[in-house]
Amino acid sequence: MKNSSPRPHPRKTGSPWTVAAGAALAIVTAGAFSTLAGLLVGPLHEDLGWSRGSVGLGSLVNMVVYGASAPFAAALMDRLGMRRVAVGALCLVGAGAGLTTTMTAPWQFVLYWGVLVGLGTGAVATTFAATVTERWFVARRGLVTGLLTAASVVGQFVFLPVLSWVIDAYSWRAAAAALALAAAGALPVVWAAVRDPRKGPALREDAARRALRTLARAARTGPFWLLAGTFAVCGASTNGVMWTHFAPAAHDHGMPVTVAASLLSLIGIFNVAGTVASGWLTDRADPRRLLAVYYALRGLTLLALPLLLTSAVDAPLVAFTVVFGLLDVATVPPTIALCRAHYGADAPVVFGWVSAAHQVGAGAVAFAGGMARDAFGSYDPVWVGAGALCAGAALLALTLRRPQGQRVTPPAPATPRRSRALPASPPRCR
């Protein structure tokens, strides 16, 4: 697969770490929006009399749009630049949250939260992190990818208790308005900090056409399907099963839902450490082997979970939350590194499509898990099935070939400071 969009000679227009900080702020802000939907189910049901299914439809649309928008946003960044897309995304999420405060019918939640917020959050998610690291960093790409991915987790779990308190103390409308104000406050900072590392003519190819053409080319290569398959398992074994079914499964064993939610928050805290550590390791080790280890260990933890769930929190269950938290988002930096190694400058767009597979896997297992609970009266088959999927993903990761003529990931020796910026010409995609 050849690189379809050669870039002009790059020229530095800012500090890489300043750009990364601005990107992190945008990602943290967008991450906060992903936490509110779950907190709105009860209040919207009680205040407006909507069915939980109607509220769930808005969340489903949000998840689908989030995943589908990622590759198109990555292509749009090549045409318009990262700053314009990031600022536009914040405008979308701010507008969606602001309009949410005026809702009177369920279809409005689907439009405002499902479509507008879904588009905005999908545009400044992991594909945005991949684009920033691709354009501004070389020697520390894995580490920066880990930091920016962790920013999304920080946005989710730092704002979760704050938004919950706002809803309890004031109302759900106040929480939505607070997020709209947060997006507005982040706008000028992101506009000032985020830059592209080159000046030159923008790509003339339509962003949607480029995203689809990149998918068509990548789909003819084996590594794309292996990466998409493993990342679909990642979504299935995290968002699909843990974030959807852990709390009700723990409640089946007599644990209060509030305690189960606290354990999920603990997982989120260790997400940050695990993701940053994974980024650091990705700069130094073969990302294929890292993925195999991560998926194998995640599968073992999921297989053990039915034996650990009780009505109370004990040491083994806390150990599970720590280990699972370290592994939860650790797959992102090596997956991005493998996309970069195989697809060069097209890597952010390719990773966007791989991320869409993540959302498909999450949605499929979220639905299948509920069906299994209804059929078997227990979530135990769900944990076993997810563990088996992780074992398969570990094997798939080991079958990925090395790109011909280049290492999977560059070593990280001591290099001059100037080498951290984007090189004069990106590696050619094979």
Secondary structure as a PSIPRED ss2 file (coil, helix, strand):
# PSIPRED VFORMAT (PSIPRED V4.0)

   1 M C   1.000  0.000  0.000
   2 K C   1.000  0.000  0.000
   3 N C   1.000  0.000  0.000
   4 S C   1.000  0.000  0.000
   5 S C   1.000  0.000  0.000
   6 P C   1.000  0.000  0.000
   7 R C   1.000  0.000  0.000
   8 P C   1.000  0.000  0.000
   9 H C   1.000  0.000  0.000
  10 P C   1.000  0.000  0.000
  11 R C   1.000  0.000  0.000
  12 K C   1.000  0.000  0.000
  13 T C   1.000  0.000  0.000
  14 G C   1.000  0.000  0.000
  15 S C   1.000  0.000  0.000
  16 P H   0.000  1.000  0.000
  17 W H   0.000  1.000  0.000
  18 T H   0.000  1.000  0.000
  19 V H   0.000  1.000  0.000
  20 A H   0.000  1.000  0.000
  21 A H   0.000  1.000  0.000
  22 G H   0.000  1.000  0.000
  23 A H   0.000  1.000  0.000
  24 A H   0.000  1.000  0.000
  25 L H   0.000  1.000  0.000
  26 A H   0.000  1.000  0.000
  27 I H   0.000  1.000  0.000
  28 V H   0.000  1.000  0.000
  29 T H   0.000  1.000  0.000
  30 A H   0.000  1.000  0.000
  31 G H   0.000  1.000  0.000
  32 A H   0.000  1.000  0.000
  33 F H   0.000  1.000  0.000
  34 S H   0.000  1.000  0.000
  35 T H   0.000  1.000  0.000
  36 L H   0.000  1.000  0.000
  37 A H   0.000  1.000  0.000
  38 G H   0.000  1.000  0.000
  39 L H   0.000  1.000  0.000
  40 L H   0.000  1.000  0.000
  41 V H   0.000  1.000  0.000
  42 G H   0.000  1.000  0.000
  43 P H   0.000  1.000  0.000
  44 L H   0.000  1.000  0.000
  45 H H   0.000  1.000  0.000
  46 E H   0.000  1.000  0.000
  47 D H   0.000  1.000  0.000
  48 L H   0.000  1.000  0.000
  49 G C   1.000  0.000  0.000
  50 W C   1.000  0.000  0.000
  51 S C   1.000  0.000  0.000
  52 R H   0.000  1.000  0.000
  53 G H   0.000  1.000  0.000
  54 S H   0.000  1.000  0.000
  55 V H   0.000  1.000  0.000
  56 G H   0.000  1.000  0.000
  57 L H   0.000  1.000  0.000
  58 G H   0.000  1.000  0.000
  59 S H   0.000  1.000  0.000
  60 L H   0.000  1.000  0.000
  61 V H   0.000  1.000  0.000
  62 N H   0.000  1.000  0.000
  63 M H   0.000  1.000  0.000
  64 V H   0.000  1.000  0.000
  65 V H   0.000  1.000  0.000
  66 Y H   0.000  1.000  0.000
  67 G H   0.000  1.000  0.000
  68 A H   0.000  1.000  0.000
  69 S H   0.000  1.000  0.000
  70 A H   0.000  1.000  0.000
  71 P H   0.000  1.000  0.000
  72 F H   0.000  1.000  0.000
  73 A H   0.000  1.000  0.000
  74 A H   0.000  1.000  0.000
  75 A H   0.000  1.000  0.000
  76 L H   0.000  1.000  0.000
  77 M H   0.000  1.000  0.000
  78 D H   0.000  1.000  0.000
  79 R H   0.000  1.000  0.000
  80 L H   0.000  1.000  0.000
  81 G C   1.000  0.000  0.000
  82 M H   0.000  1.000  0.000
  83 R H   0.000  1.000  0.000
  84 R H   0.000  1.000  0.000
  85 V H   0.000  1.000  0.000
  86 A H   0.000  1.000  0.000
  87 V H   0.000  1.000  0.000
  88 G H   0.000  1.000  0.000
  89 A H   0.000  1.000  0.000
  90 L H   0.000  1.000  0.000
  91 C H   0.000  1.000  0.000
  92 L H   0.000  1.000  0.000
  93 V H   0.000  1.000  0.000
  94 G H   0.000  1.000  0.000
  95 A H   0.000  1.000  0.000
  96 G H   0.000  1.000  0.000
  97 A H   0.000  1.000  0.000
  98 G H   0.000  1.000  0.000
  99 L H   0.000  1.000  0.000
 100 T H   0.000  1.000  0.000
 101 T C   1.000  0.000  0.000
 102 T C   1.000  0.000  0.000
 103 M C   1.000  0.000  0.000
 104 T C   1.000  0.000  0.000
 105 A C   1.000  0.000  0.000
 106 P H   0.000  1.000  0.000
 107 W H   0.000  1.000  0.000
 108 Q H   0.000  1.000  0.000
 109 F H   0.000  1.000  0.000
 110 V H   0.000  1.000  0.000
 111 L H   0.000  1.000  0.000
 112 Y H   0.000  1.000  0.000
 113 W H   0.000  1.000  0.000
 114 G H   0.000  1.000  0.000
 115 V H   0.000  1.000  0.000
 116 L H   0.000  1.000  0.000
 117 V H   0.000  1.000  0.000
 118 G H   0.000  1.000  0.000
 119 L H   0.000  1.000  0.000
 120 G H   0.000  1.000  0.000
 121 T H   0.000  1.000  0.000
 122 G H   0.000  1.000  0.000
 123 A H   0.000  1.000  0.000
 124 V C   1.000  0.000  0.000
 125 A C   1.000  0.000  0.000
 126 T H   0.000  1.000  0.000
 127 T H   0.000  1.000  0.000
 128 F H   0.000  1.000  0.000
 129 A H   0.000  1.000  0.000
 130 A H   0.000  1.000  0.000
 131 T H   0.000  1.000  0.000
 132 V H   0.000  1.000  0.000
 133 T H   0.000  1.000  0.000
 134 E H   0.000  1.000  0.000
 135 R H   0.000  1.000  0.000
 136 W H   0.000  1.000  0.000
 137 F C   1.000  0.000  0.000
 138 V C   1.000  0.000  0.000
 139 A C   1.000  0.000  0.000
 140 R C   1.000  0.000  0.000
 141 R H   0.000  1.000  0.000
 142 G H   0.000  1.000  0.000
 143 L H   0.000  1.000  0.000
 144 V H   0.000  1.000  0.000
 145 T H   0.000  1.000  0.000
 146 G H   0.000  1.000  0.000
 147 L H   0.000  1.000  0.000
 148 L H   0.000  1.000  0.000
 149 T H   0.000  1.000  0.000
 150 A H   0.000  1.000  0.000
 151 A H   0.000  1.000  0.000
 152 S H   0.000  1.000  0.000
 153 V H   0.000  1.000  0.000
 154 V H   0.000  1.000  0.000
 155 G H   0.000  1.000  0.000
 156 Q H   0.000  1.000  0.000
 157 F H   0.000  1.000  0.000
 158 V H   0.000  1.000  0.000
 159 F H   0.000  1.000  0.000
 160 L H   0.000  1.000  0.000
 161 P H   0.000  1.000  0.000
 162 V H   0.000  1.000  0.000
 163 L H   0.000  1.000  0.000
 164 S H   0.000  1.000  0.000
 165 W H   0.000  1.000  0.000
 166 V H   0.000  1.000  0.000
 167 I H   0.000  1.000  0.000
 168 D H   0.000  1.000  0.000
 169 A H   0.000  1.000  0.000
 170 Y C   1.000  0.000  0.000
 171 S C   1.000  0.000  0.000
 172 W H   0.000  1.000  0.000
 173 R H   0.000  1.000  0.000
 174 A H   0.000  1.000  0.000
 175 A H   0.000  1.000  0.000
 176 A H   0.000  1.000  0.000
 177 A H   0.000  1.000  0.000
 178 A H   0.000  1.000  0.000
 179 L H   0.000  1.000  0.000
 180 A H   0.000  1.000  0.000
 181 L H   0.000  1.000  0.000
 182 A H   0.000  1.000  0.000
 183 A H   0.000  1.000  0.000
 184 A H   0.000  1.000  0.000
 185 G H   0.000  1.000  0.000
 186 A H   0.000  1.000  0.000
 187 L H   0.000  1.000  0.000
 188 P H   0.000  1.000  0.000
 189 V H   0.000  1.000  0.000
 190 V H   0.000  1.000  0.000
 191 W H   0.000  1.000  0.000
 192 A H   0.000  1.000  0.000
 193 A H   0.000  1.000  0.000
 194 V C   1.000  0.000  0.000
 195 R C   1.000  0.000  0.000
 196 D C   1.000  0.000  0.000
 197 P C   1.000  0.000  0.000
 198 R C   1.000  0.000  0.000
 199 K C   1.000  0.000  0.000
 200 G C   1.000  0.000  0.000
 201 P C   1.000  0.000  0.000
 202 A C   1.000  0.000  0.000
 203 L C   1.000  0.000  0.000
 204 R C   1.000  0.000  0.000
 205 E C   1.000  0.000  0.000
 206 D C   1.000  0.000  0.000
 207 A H   0.000  1.000  0.000
 208 A H   0.000  1.000  0.000
 209 R H   0.000  1.000  0.000
 210 R H   0.000  1.000  0.000
 211 A H   0.000  1.000  0.000
 212 L H   0.000  1.000  0.000
 213 R H   0.000  1.000  0.000
 214 T H   0.000  1.000  0.000
 215 L H   0.000  1.000  0.000
 216 A H   0.000  1.000  0.000
 217 R H   0.000  1.000  0.000
 218 A H   0.000  1.000  0.000
 219 A C   1.000  0.000  0.000
 220 R C   1.000  0.000  0.000
 221 T C   1.000  0.000  0.000
 222 G H   0.000  1.000  0.000
 223 P H   0.000  1.000  0.000
 224 F H   0.000  1.000  0.000
 225 W H   0.000  1.000  0.000
 226 L H   0.000  1.000  0.000
 227 L H   0.000  1.000  0.000
 228 A H   0.000  1.000  0.000
 229 G H   0.000  1.000  0.000
 230 T H   0.000  1.000  0.000
 231 F H   0.000  1.000  0.000
 232 A H   0.000  1.000  0.000
 233 V H   0.000  1.000  0.000
 234 C H   0.000  1.000  0.000
 235 G H   0.000  1.000  0.000
 236 A H   0.000  1.000  0.000
 237 S H   0.000  1.000  0.000
 238 T H   0.000  1.000  0.000
 239 N H   0.000  1.000  0.000
 240 G H   0.000  1.000  0.000
 241 V C   1.000  0.000  0.000
 242 M H   0.000  1.000  0.000
 243 W H   0.000  1.000  0.000
 244 T H   0.000  1.000  0.000
 245 H H   0.000  1.000  0.000
 246 F H   0.000  1.000  0.000
 247 A H   0.000  1.000  0.000
 248 P H   0.000  1.000  0.000
 249 A H   0.000  1.000  0.000
 250 A H   0.000  1.000  0.000
 251 H H   0.000  1.000  0.000
 252 D H   0.000  1.000  0.000
 253 H C   1.000  0.000  0.000
 254 G C   1.000  0.000  0.000
 255 M C   1.000  0.000  0.000
 256 P C   1.000  0.000  0.000
 257 V H   0.000  1.000  0.000
 258 T H   0.000  1.000  0.000
 259 V H   0.000  1.000  0.000
 260 A H   0.000  1.000  0.000
 261 A H   0.000  1.000  0.000
 262 S H   0.000  1.000  0.000
 263 L H   0.000  1.000  0.000
 264 L H   0.000  1.000  0.000
 265 S H   0.000  1.000  0.000
 266 L H   0.000  1.000  0.000
 267 I H   0.000  1.000  0.000
 268 G H   0.000  1.000  0.000
 269 I H   0.000  1.000  0.000
 270 F H   0.000  1.000  0.000
 271 N H   0.000  1.000  0.000
 272 V H   0.000  1.000  0.000
 273 A H   0.000  1.000  0.000
 274 G H   0.000  1.000  0.000
 275 T H   0.000  1.000  0.000
 276 V H   0.000  1.000  0.000
 277 A H   0.000  1.000  0.000
 278 S H   0.000  1.000  0.000
 279 G H   0.000  1.000  0.000
 280 W H   0.000  1.000  0.000
 281 L H   0.000  1.000  0.000
 282 T H   0.000  1.000  0.000
 283 D C   1.000  0.000  0.000
 284 R C   1.000  0.000  0.000
 285 A C   1.000  0.000  0.000
 286 D C   1.000  0.000  0.000
 287 P H   0.000  1.000  0.000
 288 R H   0.000  1.000  0.000
 289 R H   0.000  1.000  0.000
 290 L H   0.000  1.000  0.000
 291 L H   0.000  1.000  0.000
 292 A H   0.000  1.000  0.000
 293 V H   0.000  1.000  0.000
 294 Y H   0.000  1.000  0.000
 295 Y H   0.000  1.000  0.000
 296 A H   0.000  1.000  0.000
 297 L H   0.000  1.000  0.000
 298 R H   0.000  1.000  0.000
 299 G H   0.000  1.000  0.000
 300 L H   0.000  1.000  0.000
 301 T H   0.000  1.000  0.000
 302 L H   0.000  1.000  0.000
 303 L H   0.000  1.000  0.000
 304 A H   0.000  1.000  0.000
 305 L H   0.000  1.000  0.000
 306 P H   0.000  1.000  0.000
 307 L H   0.000  1.000  0.000
 308 L H   0.000  1.000  0.000
 309 L C   1.000  0.000  0.000
 310 T C   1.000  0.000  0.000
 311 S C   1.000  0.000  0.000
 312 A C   1.000  0.000  0.000
 313 V C   1.000  0.000  0.000
 314 D C   1.000  0.000  0.000
 315 A H   0.000  1.000  0.000
 316 P H   0.000  1.000  0.000
 317 L H   0.000  1.000  0.000
 318 V H   0.000  1.000  0.000
 319 A H   0.000  1.000  0.000
 320 F H   0.000  1.000  0.000
 321 T H   0.000  1.000  0.000
 322 V H   0.000  1.000  0.000
 323 V H   0.000  1.000  0.000
 324 F H   0.000  1.000  0.000
 325 G H   0.000  1.000  0.000
 326 L H   0.000  1.000  0.000
 327 L H   0.000  1.000  0.000
 328 D H   0.000  1.000  0.000
 329 V C   1.000  0.000  0.000
 330 A C   1.000  0.000  0.000
 331 T C   1.000  0.000  0.000
 332 V H   0.000  1.000  0.000
 333 P H   0.000  1.000  0.000
 334 P H   0.000  1.000  0.000
 335 T H   0.000  1.000  0.000
 336 I H   0.000  1.000  0.000
 337 A H   0.000  1.000  0.000
 338 L H   0.000  1.000  0.000
 339 C H   0.000  1.000  0.000
 340 R H   0.000  1.000  0.000
 341 A H   0.000  1.000  0.000
 342 H H   0.000  1.000  0.000
 343 Y H   0.000  1.000  0.000
 344 G H   0.000  1.000  0.000
 345 A H   0.000  1.000  0.000
 346 D H   0.000  1.000  0.000
 347 A H   0.000  1.000  0.000
 348 P H   0.000  1.000  0.000
 349 V H   0.000  1.000  0.000
 350 V H   0.000  1.000  0.000
 351 F H   0.000  1.000  0.000
 352 G H   0.000  1.000  0.000
 353 W H   0.000  1.000  0.000
 354 V H   0.000  1.000  0.000
 355 S H   0.000  1.000  0.000
 356 A H   0.000  1.000  0.000
 357 A H   0.000  1.000  0.000
 358 H H   0.000  1.000  0.000
 359 Q H   0.000  1.000  0.000
 360 V H   0.000  1.000  0.000
 361 G H   0.000  1.000  0.000
 362 A H   0.000  1.000  0.000
 363 G H   0.000  1.000  0.000
 364 A H   0.000  1.000  0.000
 365 V H   0.000  1.000  0.000
 366 A H   0.000  1.000  0.000
 367 F H   0.000  1.000  0.000
 368 A H   0.000  1.000  0.000
 369 G H   0.000  1.000  0.000
 370 G H   0.000  1.000  0.000
 371 M H   0.000  1.000  0.000
 372 A H   0.000  1.000  0.000
 373 R H   0.000  1.000  0.000
 374 D H   0.000  1.000  0.000
 375 A H   0.000  1.000  0.000
 376 F H   0.000  1.000  0.000
 377 G C   1.000  0.000  0.000
 378 S C   1.000  0.000  0.000
 379 Y C   1.000  0.000  0.000
 380 D H   0.000  1.000  0.000
 381 P H   0.000  1.000  0.000
 382 V H   0.000  1.000  0.000
 383 W H   0.000  1.000  0.000
 384 V H   0.000  1.000  0.000
 385 G H   0.000  1.000  0.000
 386 A H   0.000  1.000  0.000
 387 G H   0.000  1.000  0.000
 388 A H   0.000  1.000  0.000
 389 L H   0.000  1.000  0.000
 390 C H   0.000  1.000  0.000
 391 A H   0.000  1.000  0.000
 392 G H   0.000  1.000  0.000
 393 A H   0.000  1.000  0.000
 394 A H   0.000  1.000  0.000
 395 L H   0.000  1.000  0.000
 396 L H   0.000  1.000  0.000
 397 A H   0.000  1.000  0.000
 398 L H   0.000  1.000  0.000
 399 T H   0.000  1.000  0.000
 400 L C   1.000  0.000  0.000
 401 R C   1.000  0.000  0.000
 402 R C   1.000  0.000  0.000
 403 P C   1.000  0.000  0.000
 404 Q C   1.000  0.000  0.000
 405 G C   1.000  0.000  0.000
 406 Q C   1.000  0.000  0.000
 407 R C   1.000  0.000  0.000
 408 V C   1.000  0.000  0.000
 409 T C   1.000  0.000  0.000
 410 P C   1.000  0.000  0.000
 411 P C   1.000  0.000  0.000
 412 A C   1.000  0.000  0.000
 413 P C   1.000  0.000  0.000
 414 A C   1.000  0.000  0.000
 415 T C   1.000  0.000  0.000
 416 P C   1.000  0.000  0.000
 417 R H   0.000  1.000  0.000
 418 R H   0.000  1.000  0.000
 419 S H   0.000  1.000  0.000
 420 R H   0.000  1.000  0.000
 421 A C   1.000  0.000  0.000
 422 L C   1.000  0.000  0.000
 423 P C   1.000  0.000  0.000
 424 A C   1.000  0.000  0.000
 425 S C   1.000  0.000  0.000
 426 P C   1.000  0.000  0.000
 427 P C   1.000  0.000  0.000
 428 R C   1.000  0.000  0.000
 429 C C   1.000  0.000  0.000
 430 R C   1.000  0.000  0.000
